[in-house]
Amino acid sequence: MNAPVQPAQRPQCSIIVPTWRRASVLKSTLSVIENQSYENIEVLVVCDGDDPETLSLSQSFCMKRPLRWVFHAENRGLPSARNTGAREAAGEIILFLDDDVLPDPELVEAHVSHHLAAGLEHRVAVGSLTLEQRLTPLNSFVDICMEEAWKQSMERWAKCLSAQGIDSVGDDVQAILWFGLNSSIRRDVFLSSGGYNEAFRASDEEIELGMRLHLAGVEHVFEPRILLTHLNSKSPANYFRRCWRASGALDPYRVIELMQCNAQTRRIASRDHGYLFQRIAARTASSLSRPLLAFARLLEIAANRTRSRSLFSVWARTAHAAEYWEGAKRSGYTRDRIGIAAKASRNALMMHSICEPRTATESTYYISPARFRQFIKRFGEAGYRTATSAEWMERDFSSQSVLLTFDDAYDDLYSELLPVVIDRGYTPLIFVVVGQIGGSNTWDRARGLRSRNLLSANQIKEMQRYGVEFGSHTLTHPDLIRLGHQELIRELRDSKDRLENLLGVEVKAFAYPYGAVDRRVRSYVAEAGYKLAFTTAAGPNRWNDPLCQNRAEVNDLMNLIDFSSVISTGWTVRQNIGDRLRMLEQHLPGSTLRASMRLMRTIARALRPVPR
């Protein structure tokens, strides 16, 4: 555990407030910032361009806290103003606010407490939601519905960002990660990341940086209390229309120029990737974006006149799709260029031991030699080949390649897997419990599995000569979520170093024991230097987190039909159907239809046979 931080050691926090031509609201915001309970703060106002009223305010406004003013000669946009503030800040921690907010007196204290709890040597980005307070009344029914929908989205985000374990990582979380208003970070971490991309002047600079920080191994920490009020005077409908179009224009740039193929930009490739109904919907919206924009305007008029929530729902989906694809078409990037840049879907299989199971529990982990040979025969007959970890990380990846992985490094892999490697030229990836090389599976006793021998150092080196790759599975196979700072560093870094010394090559791949991962553990894996990490969650890998890759488990209970399904789709037949229904549910236009689809999926899960 880290030693408690004494008050004298508490770091300075620089509050950065960008502004431009809003001197009156800025004055109110600065007056409220004065009331922060945290003592060691400075306030840095960055005025983004010519602004006589703010210049006059800077000469007359006084506060007890240290206050500095920086003026841009010309308007350069919010991302540039924030970057300037970070460069000029004196504090070890920087906190970004806007000029039209009312912070709770405990806001800075809450942010700094999260940094201290994590330890200032660990990189974290702290974020929290805001309370929207209207300065002007909403004039239309669509605006009222949009504001309600926004509040509901905020509630879903709070639930998603507060999730624990593997639910705290993955596509749903990545799609909403942001770093902007009401976010704090160590100043040196922000500057080393490159800060905000100033090309994102119109929109999306916050989610782009949030994703970039996440992929670099910075842990996103969520403060659940709402300690900031945002004074809003914008029309929600007009605001989101601009954001939707800006996202459509920026996503091709992110994918092609920045190579940011992730959950936030996946929509731009939906014309050529995904299920058939997704591709049809995207191609239709892209081809007919202008007629759809006109149709959306009619729907908006009808919704405002009738106050129909069903019409509002159809309008929102139609306008979102039309604005996005109109922005994409105006970006200047062709569909062919986007298609070339888009990564293909890739599938990975996970096995453990190739031996005859003796119990029902062992059947869920092990696969018999006879069934393994049957699966390998089907694998080859279907035209598939194994991929290396280097090929897996490349943009160009053959749809006929599959990554074959084995966890724990049981010694039967030497007798059962190595002959297949030599005969067929396969390149499996084995994850080794490095502290138990030549030992036994001590961690499996609690799960009712018998004691088994693991690969020795000499066996590992011989298999490496035939093209077998090895990755780390920690030193002792613990549940990483339960470990503290020093224990995590030891399990992740020491296992990597020791395995590299044994193999004589860099170890880039890692597998989470028990599939146990959360945002904190993931950040430590990134900091340890791994480039690729695997969970135990099934499914294909398309534009998802390189440190949270999916694998379909193959064991003695699997049949040939499901095996054929997982090597081609990443899912078993049942999982494949469930995922298609879930995606169809998300694309249905009305809340009633979506609720009906959810009910059907719930009934299907209830009727599913109980596993042995």
C-alpha positions as CSV (number, residue, x, y, z in Angstrom):
1,M,0.0,0.0,0.0
2,N,1.1,3.6,-0.6
3,A,1.9,5.7,2.4
4,P,-0.8,8.3,3.2
5,V,-0.1,11.7,1.8
6,Q,0.3,14.4,4.4
7,P,-1.3,17.8,3.8
8,A,2.1,19.5,3.2
9,Q,2.8,17.0,0.4
10,R,-0.5,17.6,-1.5
11,P,0.3,18.6,-5.0
12,Q,-0.7,21.9,-6.7
13,C,-3.6,21.8,-9.1
14,S,-3.9,24.2,-12.0
15,I,-7.4,24.9,-13.0
16,I,-7.4,25.8,-16.7
17,V,-10.4,27.9,-18.0
18,P,-10.5,28.6,-21.8
19,T,-12.7,31.5,-22.8
20,W,-13.5,33.8,-25.7
21,R,-15.8,36.8,-25.7
22,R,-17.9,35.7,-22.7
23,A,-16.5,38.0,-20.0
24,S,-19.7,38.1,-17.9
25,V,-20.2,34.3,-17.5
26,L,-16.4,34.0,-17.0
27,K,-16.5,36.4,-14.1
28,S,-19.3,34.4,-12.4
29,T,-17.3,31.2,-12.9
30,L,-14.1,32.6,-11.4
31,S,-16.0,33.9,-8.4
32,V,-17.3,30.4,-7.6
33,I,-13.9,28.8,-8.2
34,E,-12.7,31.0,-5.3
35,N,-14.7,28.8,-2.9
36,Q,-12.8,25.6,-3.5
37,S,-11.9,23.8,-0.3
38,Y,-8.6,22.5,-1.7
39,E,-6.0,25.1,-0.8
40,N,-3.1,24.5,-3.2
41,I,-4.6,25.7,-6.5
42,E,-3.9,28.2,-9.2
43,V,-6.3,29.4,-11.8
44,L,-5.2,29.9,-15.4
45,V,-7.5,31.7,-17.8
46,V,-6.7,31.3,-21.5
47,C,-8.5,33.8,-23.8
48,D,-8.6,32.4,-27.3
49,G,-8.3,35.6,-29.4
50,D,-9.2,39.3,-29.6
51,D,-11.5,40.0,-26.7
52,P,-11.5,43.6,-25.2
53,E,-14.0,42.8,-22.5
54,T,-12.0,39.8,-21.2
55,L,-8.8,41.9,-21.3
56,S,-10.6,44.6,-19.3
57,L,-11.8,41.9,-16.8
58,S,-8.2,40.6,-16.4
59,Q,-7.1,44.1,-15.3
60,S,-9.9,44.6,-12.7
61,F,-10.8,41.1,-11.4
62,C,-9.1,40.0,-8.1
63,M,-9.3,36.8,-6.2
64,K,-7.4,35.3,-3.2
65,R,-6.2,32.3,-5.2
66,P,-3.2,32.7,-7.6
67,L,-4.7,33.8,-11.0
68,R,-2.9,34.2,-14.3
69,W,-4.1,35.2,-17.8
70,V,-2.9,34.1,-21.2
71,F,-4.1,35.7,-24.4
72,H,-4.0,34.3,-27.9
73,A,-3.4,36.9,-30.6
74,E,-6.1,35.1,-32.8
75,N,-8.9,32.6,-32.2
76,R,-7.3,29.1,-32.6
77,G,-10.1,26.9,-31.1
78,L,-10.8,25.2,-27.8
79,P,-8.2,22.4,-28.2
80,S,-5.5,25.0,-28.8
81,A,-6.5,27.0,-25.8
82,R,-6.5,24.0,-23.5
83,N,-3.0,23.0,-24.8
84,T,-1.8,26.5,-24.1
85,G,-3.1,26.3,-20.6
86,A,-1.4,23.0,-20.0
87,R,1.9,24.3,-21.2
88,E,1.7,27.4,-19.0
89,A,0.4,25.7,-15.9
90,A,2.6,25.4,-12.8
91,G,0.7,22.7,-11.0
92,E,1.6,19.0,-11.0
93,I,-2.1,18.2,-11.8
94,I,-4.2,20.1,-14.3
95,L,-8.0,20.3,-14.3
96,F,-10.0,21.5,-17.3
97,L,-13.1,23.6,-16.8
98,D,-15.2,25.8,-19.1
99,D,-16.1,29.5,-18.6
100,D,-19.8,28.7,-18.0
101,V,-19.7,26.3,-15.1
102,L,-20.4,26.3,-11.4
103,P,-18.0,24.0,-9.5
104,D,-18.9,22.5,-6.2
105,P,-16.5,23.5,-3.4
106,E,-15.3,19.9,-3.2
107,L,-14.6,19.5,-6.9
108,V,-10.8,19.9,-6.8
109,E,-10.5,17.9,-3.6
110,A,-12.3,15.0,-5.3
111,H,-10.1,15.1,-8.3
112,V,-6.8,15.3,-6.4
113,S,-8.0,12.5,-4.0
114,H,-8.3,10.1,-6.9
115,H,-4.7,10.9,-8.1
116,L,-3.3,10.5,-4.6
117,A,-5.3,7.2,-4.1
118,A,-3.7,5.8,-7.3
119,G,-0.3,7.0,-6.4
120,L,1.3,9.9,-8.3
121,E,3.7,7.4,-9.9
122,H,0.7,5.7,-11.6
123,R,-0.8,7.5,-14.6
124,V,-4.5,8.2,-14.2
125,A,-7.0,10.5,-15.9
126,V,-9.9,11.5,-13.6
127,G,-13.3,12.4,-15.1
128,S,-16.8,13.1,-13.9
129,L,-20.1,14.1,-15.4
130,T,-21.8,17.4,-15.2
131,L,-25.3,18.7,-14.3
132,E,-26.9,20.6,-17.1
133,Q,-28.8,23.8,-16.0
134,R,-30.7,25.7,-18.6
135,L,-30.1,29.4,-18.9
136,T,-32.8,29.8,-21.6
137,P,-36.0,27.8,-22.0
138,L,-36.3,25.1,-24.7
139,N,-38.5,26.2,-27.5
140,S,-39.4,23.0,-29.3
141,F,-40.6,19.5,-28.5
142,V,-37.6,18.0,-30.3
143,D,-35.3,20.1,-28.1
144,I,-37.1,18.9,-25.0
145,C,-36.8,15.2,-26.1
146,M,-33.1,15.7,-27.1
147,E,-32.3,17.1,-23.6
148,E,-34.1,14.1,-22.0
149,A,-32.2,11.7,-24.2
150,W,-28.9,13.4,-23.3
151,K,-29.7,13.0,-19.6
152,Q,-30.5,9.3,-20.1
153,S,-27.3,8.9,-22.0
154,M,-25.4,10.5,-19.1
155,E,-27.0,8.0,-16.7
156,R,-26.0,5.1,-19.0
157,W,-22.4,6.5,-19.2
158,A,-22.2,6.7,-15.5
159,K,-23.3,3.1,-15.1
160,C,-20.9,2.0,-17.8
161,L,-17.9,3.9,-16.4
162,S,-18.7,2.7,-12.9
163,A,-18.6,-0.9,-13.9
164,Q,-16.2,-3.4,-12.4
165,G,-14.0,-6.1,-13.8
166,I,-14.1,-6.9,-17.5
167,D,-17.3,-4.7,-17.9
168,S,-15.0,-1.7,-17.2
169,V,-13.1,-2.3,-20.5
170,G,-14.1,-3.2,-24.0
171,D,-16.0,-1.6,-26.9
172,D,-18.9,-0.1,-24.9
173,V,-16.6,1.7,-22.6
174,Q,-14.1,2.8,-25.2
175,A,-16.9,4.3,-27.3
176,I,-17.6,6.8,-24.6
177,L,-14.2,7.5,-23.1
178,W,-13.4,11.2,-23.1
179,F,-11.0,13.7,-21.6
180,G,-12.2,17.3,-21.5
181,L,-14.5,19.3,-19.3
182,N,-14.3,18.3,-15.6
183,S,-11.2,16.1,-16.3
184,S,-7.9,16.1,-14.6
185,I,-4.5,14.5,-15.2
186,R,-0.8,14.9,-14.3
187,R,0.6,17.8,-16.3
188,D,3.6,15.7,-17.5
189,V,1.4,12.9,-18.7
190,F,-0.8,15.3,-20.6
191,L,2.1,17.0,-22.3
192,S,3.8,13.7,-23.2
193,S,0.6,12.5,-24.8
194,G,0.7,15.4,-27.2
195,G,-2.4,17.0,-25.7
196,Y,-5.5,17.8,-27.8
197,N,-5.3,17.4,-31.5
198,E,-5.9,20.9,-32.7
199,A,-7.2,19.7,-36.1
200,F,-10.4,18.7,-34.1
201,R,-11.6,22.2,-33.8
202,A,-15.3,21.4,-34.6
203,S,-15.9,18.4,-32.4
204,D,-14.6,15.1,-31.0
205,E,-11.3,16.4,-29.5
206,E,-12.3,15.1,-26.1
207,I,-13.1,11.5,-27.2
208,E,-10.1,11.4,-29.4
209,L,-7.7,12.3,-26.6
210,G,-9.6,10.1,-24.1
211,M,-9.1,7.1,-26.4
212,R,-5.4,8.0,-27.1
213,L,-4.7,8.2,-23.3
214,H,-6.5,4.9,-22.8
215,L,-4.5,3.1,-25.5
216,A,-1.3,4.6,-24.1
217,G,-2.0,2.9,-20.7
218,V,-3.4,5.8,-18.8
219,E,-6.1,4.5,-16.4
220,H,-9.4,6.4,-16.6
221,V,-10.9,6.9,-13.2
222,F,-14.5,7.9,-12.8
223,E,-15.8,10.2,-10.0
224,P,-19.4,9.2,-9.6
225,R,-20.5,12.4,-7.7
226,I,-21.8,15.2,-9.9
227,L,-19.8,18.2,-8.6
228,L,-20.0,20.6,-11.5
229,T,-23.0,22.4,-13.0
230,H,-22.9,23.5,-16.7
231,L,-24.9,26.6,-17.6
232,N,-26.4,25.7,-21.0
233,S,-28.1,28.0,-23.5
234,K,-27.7,26.0,-26.7
235,S,-30.4,24.2,-28.7
236,P,-29.8,20.5,-28.1
237,A,-31.1,19.6,-31.6
238,N,-28.9,22.1,-33.4
239,Y,-25.9,21.2,-31.2
240,F,-26.1,17.5,-31.9
241,R,-26.7,18.0,-35.6
242,R,-23.4,19.9,-35.8
243,C,-21.6,17.2,-33.7
244,W,-23.0,14.3,-35.9
245,R,-21.8,16.0,-39.1
246,A,-18.4,16.9,-37.6
247,S,-17.9,13.3,-36.5
248,G,-18.7,12.1,-40.0
249,A,-16.1,14.4,-41.4
250,L,-13.5,13.6,-38.8
251,D,-13.8,9.8,-38.6
252,P,-12.2,9.2,-42.1
253,Y,-9.3,11.4,-41.1
254,R,-8.9,9.5,-37.8
255,V,-8.9,6.1,-39.6
256,I,-6.8,7.0,-42.7
257,E,-4.3,9.6,-41.4
258,L,-4.1,8.8,-37.7
259,M,-4.7,5.0,-38.1
260,Q,-7.2,5.2,-35.2
261,C,-9.3,2.1,-36.0
262,N,-11.3,1.7,-32.7
263,A,-14.7,1.6,-31.2
264,Q,-15.2,5.3,-31.7
265,T,-14.5,5.3,-35.4
266,R,-16.0,1.9,-36.3
267,R,-19.1,3.4,-37.9
268,I,-17.2,4.8,-40.9
269,A,-16.4,1.3,-42.0
270,S,-19.9,-0.1,-41.5
271,R,-20.7,0.1,-45.2
272,D,-18.3,-2.8,-45.8
273,H,-18.0,-4.5,-42.4
274,G,-20.5,-6.0,-40.0
275,Y,-23.7,-7.9,-40.5
276,L,-25.7,-7.6,-43.7
277,F,-28.4,-5.4,-42.2
278,Q,-25.8,-3.1,-40.8
279,R,-24.1,-2.8,-44.2
280,I,-27.4,-2.2,-45.9
281,A,-28.4,0.5,-43.4
282,A,-25.0,2.3,-43.7
283,R,-24.9,2.1,-47.5
284,T,-28.5,3.4,-47.8
285,A,-27.8,6.4,-45.4
286,S,-24.5,7.2,-47.2
287,S,-26.1,7.1,-50.7
288,L,-29.2,9.0,-49.8
289,S,-27.8,11.4,-47.1
290,R,-29.3,14.5,-48.8
291,P,-32.8,13.1,-49.3
292,L,-32.7,11.8,-45.7
293,L,-31.7,15.3,-44.5
294,A,-34.8,16.7,-46.1
295,F,-36.9,13.9,-44.7
296,A,-35.4,14.5,-41.3
297,R,-36.5,18.2,-41.5
298,L,-40.1,17.1,-42.2
299,L,-40.0,14.6,-39.4
300,E,-38.8,17.3,-37.0
301,I,-41.6,19.6,-38.0
302,A,-44.1,16.8,-37.6
303,A,-42.7,15.8,-34.2
304,N,-42.9,19.4,-33.0
305,R,-46.5,19.8,-34.1
306,T,-47.8,16.4,-32.8
307,R,-45.5,16.1,-29.8
308,S,-45.1,12.4,-30.8
309,R,-42.2,10.6,-29.1
310,S,-42.3,7.9,-31.8
311,L,-41.8,10.5,-34.5
312,F,-39.0,12.1,-32.4
313,S,-37.3,8.7,-32.2
314,V,-37.4,8.2,-36.0
315,W,-36.2,11.8,-36.5
316,A,-33.2,11.3,-34.2
317,R,-32.0,8.1,-35.9
318,T,-32.7,9.5,-39.4
319,A,-31.0,12.9,-38.7
320,H,-28.0,11.2,-37.0
321,A,-27.4,8.9,-39.9
322,A,-27.9,11.5,-42.6
323,E,-25.7,14.2,-40.9
324,Y,-22.9,11.7,-40.2
325,W,-22.8,10.3,-43.8
326,E,-23.1,13.8,-45.3
327,G,-20.1,14.9,-43.2
328,A,-18.2,11.8,-44.3
329,K,-18.9,12.4,-48.0
330,R,-17.7,16.1,-47.6
331,S,-14.5,15.0,-45.9
332,G,-12.9,14.3,-49.3
333,Y,-11.9,10.7,-48.4
334,T,-13.3,8.1,-50.7
335,R,-15.0,4.8,-49.6
336,D,-12.2,2.9,-51.3
337,R,-9.5,4.6,-49.2
338,I,-11.5,4.0,-46.0
339,G,-11.9,0.3,-47.0
340,I,-8.2,-0.1,-47.6
341,A,-7.4,1.5,-44.2
342,A,-10.0,-0.6,-42.4
343,K,-8.7,-3.7,-40.5
344,A,-10.3,-7.0,-41.3
345,S,-12.0,-9.0,-38.5
346,R,-9.7,-11.6,-36.9
347,N,-10.4,-14.6,-34.7
348,A,-8.5,-16.3,-31.9
349,L,-8.9,-19.6,-30.2
350,M,-8.1,-20.5,-26.6
351,M,-7.2,-23.9,-25.3
352,H,-5.5,-25.2,-22.2
353,S,-4.4,-28.8,-22.0
354,I,-4.5,-31.6,-24.7
355,C,-5.3,-34.6,-22.5
356,E,-8.2,-36.9,-21.7
357,P,-10.6,-35.2,-19.2
358,R,-11.4,-37.3,-16.2
359,T,-14.2,-35.2,-14.8
360,A,-17.0,-32.9,-16.0
361,T,-15.0,-29.9,-14.7
362,E,-11.9,-31.0,-16.6
363,S,-14.0,-31.3,-19.8
364,T,-14.7,-27.5,-19.7
365,Y,-10.9,-26.8,-19.6
366,Y,-9.2,-29.7,-21.4
367,I,-9.6,-31.2,-24.9
368,S,-8.9,-34.9,-25.6
369,P,-6.1,-35.7,-28.1
370,A,-8.6,-37.4,-30.4
371,R,-11.0,-34.4,-30.4
372,F,-8.0,-32.0,-30.9
373,R,-6.8,-34.0,-33.9
374,Q,-10.4,-33.9,-35.3
375,F,-10.5,-30.2,-34.9
376,I,-7.1,-29.6,-36.5
377,K,-8.1,-31.8,-39.4
378,R,-11.2,-29.6,-39.9
379,F,-9.1,-26.5,-39.5
380,G,-6.8,-27.5,-42.4
381,E,-9.6,-28.8,-44.6
382,A,-11.4,-25.5,-44.4
383,G,-8.3,-23.7,-45.7
384,Y,-7.3,-22.0,-42.5
385,R,-3.7,-21.3,-41.3
386,T,-2.3,-20.1,-38.0
387,A,-1.2,-16.5,-37.6
388,T,1.8,-15.3,-35.7
389,S,1.4,-12.5,-33.1
390,A,3.2,-10.1,-35.4
391,E,0.8,-10.9,-38.2
392,W,-2.1,-10.4,-35.8
393,M,-1.0,-6.8,-35.1
394,E,-0.6,-5.9,-38.7
395,R,-3.3,-3.9,-40.6
396,D,-3.5,-6.5,-43.4
397,F,-4.7,-9.8,-42.0
398,S,-6.0,-12.7,-44.0
399,S,-9.6,-13.8,-43.3
400,Q,-8.2,-17.4,-43.5
401,S,-5.8,-16.9,-40.6
402,V,-6.6,-17.7,-37.0
403,L,-4.5,-17.2,-33.9
404,L,-4.2,-20.4,-32.0
405,T,-3.4,-19.8,-28.2
406,F,-2.8,-22.1,-25.2
407,D,-2.9,-20.9,-21.6
408,D,-0.8,-22.2,-18.7
409,A,1.8,-24.2,-20.7
410,Y,0.9,-27.8,-19.7
411,D,3.6,-30.3,-20.6
412,D,1.3,-32.3,-22.8
413,L,1.7,-29.5,-25.4
414,Y,5.2,-30.9,-26.0
415,S,4.0,-34.4,-26.8
416,E,0.6,-33.5,-28.4
417,L,1.0,-30.0,-30.0
418,L,4.6,-30.0,-31.1
419,P,4.2,-32.9,-33.6
420,V,1.3,-30.9,-35.2
421,V,3.5,-27.8,-35.4
422,I,6.3,-29.8,-37.1
423,D,4.0,-31.6,-39.5
424,R,1.8,-28.6,-40.5
425,G,4.0,-25.6,-39.9
426,Y,1.6,-24.0,-37.4
427,T,2.7,-21.2,-35.2
428,P,0.7,-21.4,-31.9
429,L,1.1,-18.9,-29.1
430,I,1.5,-20.4,-25.6
431,F,1.1,-18.3,-22.4
432,V,3.5,-19.3,-19.7
433,V,3.1,-19.0,-15.9
434,V,6.7,-18.0,-15.7
435,G,7.2,-18.6,-12.0
436,Q,6.0,-22.2,-12.4
437,I,8.1,-23.2,-15.4
438,G,8.9,-26.9,-14.9
439,G,6.5,-26.9,-11.9
440,S,2.8,-27.7,-11.6
441,N,-0.6,-26.0,-11.9
442,T,-1.0,-25.1,-8.2
443,W,-3.7,-22.5,-9.0
444,D,-6.1,-25.1,-10.4
445,R,-6.6,-27.1,-7.2
446,A,-9.4,-24.8,-6.0
447,R,-11.3,-25.5,-9.3
448,G,-11.3,-29.2,-8.8
449,L,-8.6,-30.0,-11.4
450,R,-5.8,-32.5,-10.7
451,S,-2.2,-31.6,-10.3
452,R,-0.5,-31.4,-13.7
453,N,3.1,-30.8,-14.8
454,L,4.0,-27.7,-16.9
455,L,6.5,-27.3,-19.7
456,S,10.2,-27.1,-18.6
457,A,12.6,-24.5,-19.7
458,N,14.3,-26.9,-22.1
459,Q,11.0,-27.9,-23.7
460,I,10.0,-24.3,-24.1
461,K,13.3,-23.5,-25.9
462,E,13.0,-26.5,-28.2
463,M,9.4,-25.7,-29.1
464,Q,10.5,-22.1,-29.9
465,R,13.0,-23.4,-32.4
466,Y,10.1,-24.9,-34.4
467,G,8.2,-21.6,-34.5
468,V,6.1,-21.8,-31.4
469,E,5.7,-18.4,-29.8
470,F,5.4,-17.7,-26.0
471,G,3.8,-14.9,-24.1
472,S,3.4,-14.1,-20.4
473,H,0.7,-15.4,-18.1
474,T,2.2,-13.7,-15.0
475,L,4.5,-15.3,-12.5
476,T,2.0,-17.2,-10.3
477,H,-1.4,-17.0,-12.1
478,P,-3.2,-14.7,-9.6
479,D,-6.4,-12.7,-10.0
480,L,-4.8,-9.5,-11.0
481,I,-7.8,-7.3,-10.0
482,R,-7.1,-8.2,-6.4
483,L,-3.5,-7.2,-6.4
484,G,-1.9,-3.9,-5.2
485,H,0.5,-1.7,-7.0
486,Q,3.8,-3.4,-6.2
487,E,2.3,-6.9,-6.7
488,L,1.0,-6.0,-10.1
489,I,4.3,-4.6,-11.2
490,R,6.1,-7.8,-10.1
491,E,3.6,-10.2,-11.8
492,L,3.6,-8.2,-15.0
493,R,7.1,-6.9,-15.4
494,D,9.1,-9.6,-13.7
495,S,7.4,-12.3,-15.7
496,K,8.1,-10.5,-18.9
497,D,11.8,-9.9,-18.1
498,R,12.4,-13.5,-17.0
499,L,10.7,-15.0,-20.1
500,E,12.6,-12.6,-22.3
501,N,15.9,-13.8,-20.7
502,L,14.9,-17.4,-21.4
503,L,13.8,-16.9,-25.0
504,G,16.2,-14.2,-26.1
505,V,13.4,-12.2,-27.8
506,E,11.0,-9.5,-26.8
507,V,7.8,-10.8,-25.2
508,K,4.9,-8.7,-26.6
509,A,1.9,-10.8,-25.7
510,F,0.1,-11.4,-22.5
511,A,-3.0,-13.3,-21.3
512,Y,-5.0,-12.3,-18.2
513,P,-5.3,-15.2,-15.7
514,Y,-9.0,-16.2,-15.4
515,G,-9.7,-13.4,-17.9
516,A,-9.6,-11.0,-14.9
517,V,-9.1,-7.5,-16.2
518,D,-10.4,-4.0,-15.4
519,R,-9.3,-0.5,-16.5
520,R,-6.7,-0.4,-13.7
521,V,-5.1,-3.8,-14.5
522,R,-5.2,-3.0,-18.2
523,S,-3.2,0.2,-17.6
524,Y,-0.5,-1.7,-15.7
525,V,-0.3,-4.2,-18.6
526,A,0.3,-1.3,-21.0
527,E,2.9,0.3,-18.7
528,A,4.7,-3.0,-18.5
529,G,5.3,-2.8,-22.2
530,Y,3.0,-5.5,-23.7
531,K,1.6,-4.7,-27.1
532,L,-1.1,-7.4,-27.2
533,A,-3.2,-8.9,-24.4
534,F,-6.0,-11.5,-24.4
535,T,-9.1,-12.0,-22.3
536,T,-11.3,-15.1,-22.1
537,A,-14.3,-13.4,-23.7
538,A,-15.5,-14.9,-26.9
539,G,-16.1,-13.0,-30.1
540,P,-14.4,-11.6,-33.2
541,N,-11.8,-8.8,-33.0
542,R,-12.5,-5.9,-35.3
543,W,-11.1,-2.5,-34.3
544,N,-11.1,-3.3,-30.6
545,D,-8.6,-2.7,-27.9
546,P,-5.3,-4.5,-28.6
547,L,-5.0,-5.1,-24.8
548,C,-8.5,-6.6,-24.5
549,Q,-8.6,-9.1,-27.4
550,N,-11.2,-11.8,-27.6
551,R,-10.7,-15.5,-27.8
552,A,-13.2,-18.3,-28.3
553,E,-12.6,-21.2,-25.9
554,V,-12.3,-24.6,-27.4
555,N,-12.7,-27.6,-25.0
556,D,-13.9,-31.2,-25.0
557,L,-17.5,-30.2,-24.9
558,M,-17.4,-28.4,-28.2
559,N,-18.8,-30.1,-31.3
560,L,-17.5,-29.7,-34.9
561,I,-20.4,-27.3,-35.9
562,D,-19.4,-24.9,-33.2
563,F,-15.7,-25.3,-33.9
564,S,-16.4,-24.4,-37.6
565,S,-18.4,-21.4,-36.4
566,V,-15.7,-20.1,-34.0
567,I,-12.9,-20.2,-36.5
568,S,-15.0,-18.3,-39.1
569,T,-16.9,-15.8,-36.8
570,G,-15.3,-16.0,-33.3
571,W,-18.6,-17.1,-31.9
572,T,-20.3,-20.5,-31.4
573,V,-23.6,-20.8,-33.3
574,R,-25.7,-19.8,-30.3
575,Q,-23.4,-16.8,-29.5
576,N,-23.5,-15.8,-33.2
577,I,-27.3,-15.7,-33.2
578,G,-27.4,-13.8,-29.9
579,D,-25.0,-11.1,-31.2
580,R,-27.0,-10.7,-34.4
581,L,-30.2,-10.2,-32.4
582,R,-28.4,-7.7,-30.1
583,M,-27.2,-5.7,-33.1
584,L,-30.6,-5.8,-34.7
585,E,-32.1,-4.5,-31.5
586,Q,-29.8,-1.5,-31.5
587,H,-30.9,-0.6,-35.1
588,L,-34.6,-0.8,-34.5
589,P,-36.3,2.6,-34.8
590,G,-38.7,2.5,-31.9
591,S,-38.3,1.9,-28.2
592,T,-41.3,-0.5,-28.2
593,L,-39.6,-2.7,-30.9
594,R,-36.3,-2.6,-29.0
595,A,-38.0,-3.6,-25.8
596,S,-39.7,-6.5,-27.6
597,M,-36.4,-7.7,-28.9
598,R,-34.8,-7.5,-25.5
599,L,-37.7,-9.6,-24.1
600,M,-37.1,-12.2,-26.8
601,R,-33.4,-12.4,-25.9
602,T,-34.2,-12.7,-22.2
603,I,-36.6,-15.6,-22.9
604,A,-34.0,-17.3,-25.1
605,R,-31.4,-17.1,-22.3
606,A,-33.9,-18.4,-19.7
607,L,-34.6,-21.4,-22.0
608,R,-31.0,-22.2,-22.6
609,P,-29.9,-25.6,-21.3
610,V,-28.0,-25.6,-18.0
611,P,-24.3,-26.5,-18.8
612,R,-22.8,-29.5,-17.2
